[in-house]
């Protein structure tokens, strides 16, 4: 069944690629995930409509788009990829081949690579952690890459985009300041997370991230025992679980170390609010 969907997707992509440029392509942009949409909408305002390829609640590492979604991407003027998501590694080459006029922008350019050796249900990260939007410093680089691509494509509105980018930069820097304020009060500089999606957040703020998952799989009893010992040693007070994963996977370790389970959504459109929520949880602030 999956093969049929894949074949149909490629067929529709080919058909859409053979047609003249769609009239909507001049004012449509596509991104992979909602946090990107947050940054891009802040920059372009009402000049473009933004299409998100991966719907809310879906796993960006294993998501397979519907044929209609593939065609919708092909109708965009530009596609802003995160850089190394499973979805992008699987589908973007075909999208590019069948839509030669579609400009693909790599938002990860200029971001230092954090290595990551875990895989997920057949979708490899190919050695680097793809969750590059999870810190203010990397978010600013992503936003700058978007801004530079937009003004290159539409220089006549340079001043408009610059004003909006400047406002976005202020929001990102204010988010960083708020996070630092909370983390300065944290009882521990370590946290546990089911799926290691906060590597860049941890790196920026000098935190240690312990993953329950091991190479995309549930840990063995020995691995769980070692994690519990380390978490106790580091006085870990919070265990994060992304919304797309079952909280039950984190309950044994949270109970054993006396930590709170907090549901998070790193894929939320409300990028700044989500990162502040994470910082507050690490700091054990519940206002």
C-alpha positions in Angstrom: 0.0 0.0 0.0 2.8 2.4 0.9 4.4 1.6 -2.5 1.2 2.6 -4.3 1.0 5.9 -2.4 4.7 6.6 -3.2 4.2 5.8 -6.9 1.0 8.0 -7.0 2.9 10.8 -5.3 5.7 10.7 -7.9 3.1 10.6 -10.7 1.3 13.7 -9.4 4.6 15.5 -8.9 5.6 14.7 -12.5 2.2 16.0 -13.8 2.5 19.2 -11.7 6.0 19.7 -12.8 5.1 19.5 -16.5 2.5 22.2 -16.2 3.3 25.9 -16.5 4.1 27.6 -13.2 0.9 27.8 -11.2 -0.3 31.4 -10.7 -0.3 30.9 -6.9 3.4 30.0 -6.9 4.4 33.7 -6.9 3.0 34.2 -3.5 3.3 30.7 -1.9 6.2 29.5 0.2 6.6 26.1 1.8 8.4 24.9 5.0 8.9 21.5 6.6 7.6 22.2 10.1 5.6 24.7 12.1 8.5 26.5 13.9 9.9 27.4 10.5 6.5 28.8 9.6 6.6 31.0 12.8 10.0 32.5 11.7 9.1 32.9 8.0 5.7 34.5 8.7 7.3 36.9 11.0 9.6 38.0 8.1 7.3 38.0 5.1 4.1 39.2 6.7 1.3 39.4 4.2 3.5 39.2 1.2 3.3 35.4 1.0 1.2 32.5 2.3 3.1 29.8 4.0 2.4 26.1 3.5 3.7 23.6 6.1 4.5 20.2 4.6 4.4 18.2 7.8 1.1 18.6 9.7 0.9 19.2 13.4 1.2 16.0 15.4 3.1 14.1 12.8 6.7 12.7 13.2 9.0 14.7 10.9 11.5 11.9 10.8 9.1 9.3 9.4 6.3 11.3 7.9 5.1 10.4 4.4 3.1 13.2 2.7 -0.1 12.6 0.7 -0.1 13.1 -3.0 -2.0 16.3 -2.7 0.6 17.7 -0.2 3.4 16.8 -2.6 1.7 18.7 -5.4 1.0 21.7 -3.1 4.8 21.9 -2.3 5.5 21.8 -6.0 3.3 24.9 -6.5 5.5 26.9 -4.1 8.0 29.5 -5.1 10.5 28.4 -2.5 10.8 25.5 -0.1 12.7 26.1 3.1 14.0 22.8 4.4 15.3 22.3 8.0 18.4 20.6 6.7 18.4 16.9 7.7 15.0 15.7 8.6 14.0 12.2 7.6 11.1 13.6 5.6 13.4 15.8 3.7 16.0 13.1 3.1 13.3 10.8 1.7 11.2 13.2 -0.4 13.0 16.4 -1.4 15.1 15.0 -4.1 12.1 13.8 -6.0 10.3 17.1 -5.4 13.2 19.0 -6.8 13.6 16.8 -9.8 9.9 17.1 -10.7 9.7 20.8 -10.0 13.0 22.3 -11.4 11.8 25.9 -10.9 11.3 25.3 -7.1 14.1 27.0 -5.2 15.1 24.9 -2.1 16.7 26.8 0.8 18.7 25.0 3.4 18.0 26.7 6.7 20.8 24.8 8.4 23.6 26.6 6.6 26.0 28.1 9.2 24.8 26.0 12.1 27.5 23.9 13.8 26.7 20.2 13.6 25.9 18.2 16.7 26.5 14.5 16.0 23.7 12.1 16.6 23.9 8.3 16.1 20.3 7.3 16.6 17.9 6.2 13.9 14.2 6.0 13.7 12.1 3.3 12.0 14.2 3.2 8.9 14.8 6.9 8.7 18.4 7.9 9.5 19.6 11.3 10.6 22.8 10.5 8.7 25.1 11.4 11.6 23.8 14.8 12.7 21.0 15.9 15.0 18.2 17.4 12.8 16.5 19.4 15.6 18.3 22.6 14.9 15.4 24.9 15.7 15.5 24.1 19.5 17.7 26.9 20.7 17.5 30.7 20.2 21.1 30.9 18.8 20.3 28.4 16.0 16.8 29.9 15.5 18.5 33.2 14.7 20.7 31.6 12.1 17.7 29.9 10.5 15.8 33.2 10.4 18.8 35.0 8.8 19.0 32.3 6.2 15.3 32.8 5.4 15.7 36.6 5.4 18.6 36.5 3.0 16.8 34.2 0.6 13.7 36.3 0.6 15.4 39.6 -0.1 17.4 37.9 -2.8 14.2 36.7 -4.4 12.2 39.9 -3.8 14.6 42.8 -3.5 11.9 45.4 -4.2 10.5 44.8 -0.7 13.8 44.8 1.1 13.0 47.5 3.7 9.7 45.8 4.6 11.4 42.4 5.2 14.3 44.1 7.1 12.0 45.8 9.5 10.1 42.6 10.2 13.3 40.6 10.5 14.6 43.1 13.0 11.5 42.7 15.1 11.8 38.9 15.0 15.5 39.1 16.1 14.3 41.1 19.1 11.8 38.4 20.0 14.5 35.7 19.7 16.9 37.6 21.8 14.2 38.3 24.4 13.4 34.6 24.5 17.0 33.8 25.1 17.1 36.3 28.0 14.0 34.8 29.6 15.3 31.2 29.3 18.6 32.2 30.9 16.7 33.8 33.8 14.8 30.7 34.5 17.7 28.3 34.1 19.8 30.3 36.5 17.4 29.1 39.2 17.4 25.4 38.1 18.1 22.8 40.8 19.9 20.7 38.2 21.7 21.3 34.9 20.5 18.0 33.5 17.3 16.6 32.2 15.9 13.3 30.8 13.9 13.2 27.6 12.3 10.3 25.8 13.5 11.2 22.3 16.7 13.5 22.2 15.3 16.5 20.5 16.8 19.2 22.6 20.5 18.8 21.9 20.9 22.4 20.6 19.0 23.8 23.5 21.2 21.8 25.9 24.4 22.9 24.1 23.5 26.6 24.2 22.8 26.6 27.9 25.4 24.2 29.2 22.9 21.5 30.1 23.1 17.7 29.9 20.5 15.8 28.0 19.9 12.1 28.8 17.8 10.2 26.3 15.6 7.3 27.2 15.6 6.1 23.6 18.8 4.3 22.5 19.3 4.3 18.8 15.6 4.8 18.3 14.6 1.9 20.5 13.4 1.5 24.0 16.3 0.9 26.4 17.4 -2.5 27.7 17.0 -3.1 31.5 20.7 -2.5 31.9 20.6 0.7 29.9 17.6 1.8 32.0 19.4 1.0 35.2 22.4 3.0 34.2 20.2 6.0 33.2 18.4 5.9 36.5 21.7 5.9 38.4 23.1 8.9 36.4 19.8 10.8 36.7 19.8 10.4 40.4 23.5 11.5 40.6 22.7 14.6 38.6 19.6 15.4 40.7 17.3 15.4 37.6 13.9 16.8 38.3 12.1 16.6 35.0 11.5 14.0 32.3 10.3 15.4 28.9 8.1 13.5 26.5 7.2 14.8 23.1 3.5 14.9 22.3 3.9 12.3 19.5 5.2 9.7 22.0 3.4 7.8 24.8 4.0 9.2 28.3 4.0 5.6 29.6 7.4 5.1 28.1 8.8 7.6 30.7 6.8 6.7 33.7 9.2 4.0 35.1 12.3 6.2 35.2 10.3 9.3 36.4 8.9 7.3 39.3 12.3 5.8 40.2 14.1 9.2 40.3 11.2 11.2 41.7 11.0 13.5 38.6 8.0 15.2 37.0 6.9 14.1 33.5 6.3 17.2 31.3 4.7 16.9 27.9 6.4 19.2 25.3 5.9 20.0 21.7 9.2 21.1 20.0 7.2 21.2 16.7 4.8 23.9 18.0 4.2 27.0 15.9 4.6 28.9 19.2 8.3 28.4 19.1 9.3 30.9 21.8 6.5 29.9 24.2 7.5 26.3 23.9 11.2 26.9 24.7 10.3 29.1 27.7 8.0 26.3 28.9 10.9 23.9 28.7 13.2 26.2 30.7 10.5 26.7 33.3 10.2 23.0 33.7 13.9 22.5 34.2 13.9 25.3 36.7 10.9 23.8 38.5 8.8 27.0 38.1 5.1 26.4 38.0 3.6 29.9 37.9 
